[in-house]
Structures are given as C-alpha cells and as structure tokens.
Amino acid sequence: MPTVIDAAQLVFQPYVLLVIFCSAAFGMFVGAIPGLTATMATALLVPVTFFMDPVPAIATIVTATAMAIFAGDIPGTMLRMPGTPASAAYVQDAYALTKQGRPEAALGASLVFSSIGGIFGTLVLITASPVLAEIALKFSSFEYFWLVVLGLSCAVFISPGSPARGLVALFIGLFAATIGLENPAGAPRYTMGSVELMGGVQFIPAMIGLFAVSEVIRTFIKRGAEVRPPATPGKGIFRQQAKNLVTYPVQALRGSAMGTAIGALPGAGADIAAWISFAISKKFSKTPEKFGTGHVEGLVEAGASNNAAMSGAWIPALVFGIPGDSITAIVIGVLYIKGINPGPMVFITQPQMIYAVFIVFLLANLIMLPLGWLAIKGARQVLSIPQKVLMPVILMFCMVGSFAINNSAFGIGIMLVFGVIGFLMEENDIPIAPAILGLVLGPMLEQNFVTSMIKSDGSFIAFFERPIAAGLGLFTIAVWMIPLLLLLMRRRPPAGVSEP
C-alpha cells in the first residue's frame, strides 16, 4: 500500500496531469489524420521526453498511444478511411452507420468500449503480468504461424458477401506483401527493377489508397449521388452506450480478454486482436446477417479488443523487457534512457515507478471519455461539408499521410495505384478489408513459416508437436473445415429420400 501511495504522489502533480492532458490532445489529433498512426505519434513525442522526468515521460507516450488508437476510428467512421489496420476490421459497419445518418452510434461505441477494454487490460497488467508473460514466452515461430493463419482466416469469414470473394481479396493483399526483399534469400521479388519497391509495399499508403482514394474516385465518377445523409442528432452518446453495455456485456468482456491475451504476445498487437475479435463476434452472434450493414455488436467487441491489446503489449515489455509491439519497443528505449531497466528486477528495485505506470494507464483510459466526446461532436460537422469541397481536402490529407511515412513521393505513388485497385475491387463486389490484413500479416506469415521449416528440417509434423501450436493448428483447421462440412450436410438429401 505505501508503494501505491508513493506512485500516486508521483502521478497526481499539476505538471504530470498537464502533460497527460496535452499528450491526450496530441494523440487524438494525430490518430484522426489518416496515415499518421499511433506508432508515429509515439515516435514524434520521443524527443520531447528527453527533457522530462521518468513518470511524465512514460505518461506522455501511454496517453498519446491510447488516444491515437481510438482516434483512428474517427476517419474510418466518417469517411471510410481507417486510421489503423485494426480499424479496418470493422470500418464497414462503422461507415454504414454514418451513411444512415448515425455516426455517433459508431464512434460512441468505439470510444466507450475502447476505454473499457483499456481499463480491463490495465487491471490484468496489474494483477497477472508475470503469469501472462510466462505464457507469451512459450510462443515460438510455430505458434505465431498458426496465430497469423487464424487471423487471415478470420478476415475471409467476416467479409461481406461470399467467402470466395474474401479469399480473392486476401490473396491480392498477400501477393502485394511478397513484393520486395522480405524473404530468406534476400532476392528482389516482383520489383520490376524499382529500387523503392525493394523495401516492399508499405501498408499505410496502400491502406489509404484502398479505402480513401477509391472513395474519392467513386465520388467523382458518380457525381450527383449522395453518399451520406446528414447526421441526425444523437440521443446522447453515453446513454446509447449504457444500453449497448447492457445488451452486449459478454461481447465487451470477451473482446477485452481476447485483446489482452493477443496483445501480450510479442509482435501480435492490436491488428490481429481486432480482426479475430470481430470474427468471433460475428460467429457467436444471434444476428450474423446484420454484420456489415451498420450493426454495433461487432464494434463493441473489436473496439474493446483494440485498446486492451495496447495494455496487453506492456506485459512482456515490463516483465521481461521484450517489446510487445512497435510502440512498446520505443517505450523500452525511453525507459533505458531514464535509467529504468525493464525486467523482473524492476518490480523489486523500483516498484513505485511500475505502479505509477499503472495509474497513468487508468487515467489515460478515463480521460479518453471526455476528450473523445469532444472529438466526436467536432467530427460530426464533417458531414455538413459539401462533397465537392470535402473530397479534395481528403485527397490532400491522404497525400500528406502517404508522404510522411518515409518523406518520399513514392508513398504517394503506392497510394494512387492501390486507390485504383480498391476502386476496381469494389466495383466487382470484392471486399477491401481482407486485402489490408493480407498486406499487414503477409511478411509475418512468411517469416514464421520459413523459420519453422528451417528449425524442423522441412518437416510439417513439427507444426503440431508443441502443445500450444497443436491446439492453435487444430482450431484453425476446424475453422476451415466446419463451414465446408455444414455446406455438404445441407446439400445431402434427407435420409430415405433418393436423388432423382
């Protein structure tokens, strides 16, 4: 108890609270601009933390990250331009609500359940860090291979329309992921002699192109067709979400737990967590046919999973000094600069610092509610802007976001190419979201497969020899086979009825 009091005294100081508030506003702003991710928000703040004490420095990064992850849902809901790959998992439902004139229903769910997921993940971080970190360390390339395959499978099954079209989209993304030098031999693949393509296709410009630029192209080709009706005044964002919490408590808890568990796996992160949670939500829903039409159930589960994964990623980072994702990799560097060495001993030598981090996590997820409410109210005004004004502004932001990744015009070229691809895909009823996940997880899939094959001397049986890998593998295969078996059973004639 004295340790907690000491930690609270470190956090509840006017200077630290001001830092938390300013970082929250900055994270909200950066996250709401397509192309500027939570990782970029964190990286931009690192130079600022050099001039701070350890607690405000960590508070800066934690708060900005939490806000940026939620804020990525704002352009996805309003303009179908997801700020993060995780937001792409449920952008179809969020944007469908906006087209119905109810953007606040989607953004309110993202806000409240992101906060709930973040608080849940923090409580798990406080109480069960060592246990979960021990489990996370048991994951090798075999387990990660099956986890990635499971995530990719979920993308196919949650796609609107037929799974076959989702599979086509997934293969488009996986093919794009093979471009470059990301392979064991380090040989150029499909680069067509381009030096820039040797670094691979960056998923942020590609995602901006597939979702945003394709929407701009569609708007200018089909002029006169209104994409969205004006927003109708909401009954109260928090009142609606209280009703959702009563209606979907299991989904909120399940998404929070899934996000925390997947976030604790080094390298997995919020992207896989959101996709798997959304797929599970659709699988166990009583009304799966409503998904993709503006149904809030999937937003509840995947939204909670998003921020829970962010908290979960800190479990291996604090307990073993192993980064859970790109953000915690940056954070570990900041901790070392501040003289804090992450690992088991930090809980003994500097417990007040660890508890200060926990308190900052809780504050960040609580301050998200009022600031998110203001952001939603402000974002609602976007819908009143005429499309002939709005679309060029969107295109400008897209170009800025794509250029900012590497300060290169090549990112803008990738964005435009994928914009045309996205437009052609949607004109042929091929969903876009699975292509994004294929592009994001493709390198991880290849890396873990090749590593596993090298370890096992080319034996496929090794993918089922470890207990966790075997469980994940059998579950993934069941996910593939059960729909096929159900389809065959439906087509089989009833007993006693002969086929003509």
Secondary structure, 3 states (H helix, E strand, C coil): CHHHHHHHHHHCCHHHHHHHHHHHHHHHHHHCCCCCCHHHHHHHHHHHHCCCCHHHHHHHHHHHHHHHHHHCHHHHHHHCCCCCCCHHHCHHHHHHHHHCCCHHHHHHHHHHHHHHHHHHHHHHHHHHHHHHHHHHHCCCHHHHHHHHHHHHHHHHHCCCCCHHHHHHHHHHHHHHHCCECCCCCCCCECCCCCCHHHHCCCHHHHHHHHHHHHHHHHHHHCCCCCCCCCCCCCCCHHHHHHHHHHHCHHHHHHHHHHHHHHHCCCCCHHHHHHHHHHHHHHHHCCCHHHCCCCCCHHHHHHHHHHHHHHHHCHHHHHHHCCCCCHHHHHHHHHHHHCCCCCCCCHHHHCHHHHHHHHHHHHHHHHHHHHHHHHHHHHHHHHHHCCHHHHHHHHHHHHHHHHHHCCCCCHHHHHHHHHHHHHHHHHHCCCCCHHHHHHHHHHHHHHHHHHHHHHHCCCCHHHHHCCHHHHHHHHHHHHHHHHHHHHHHHHHCCCCCCCCC
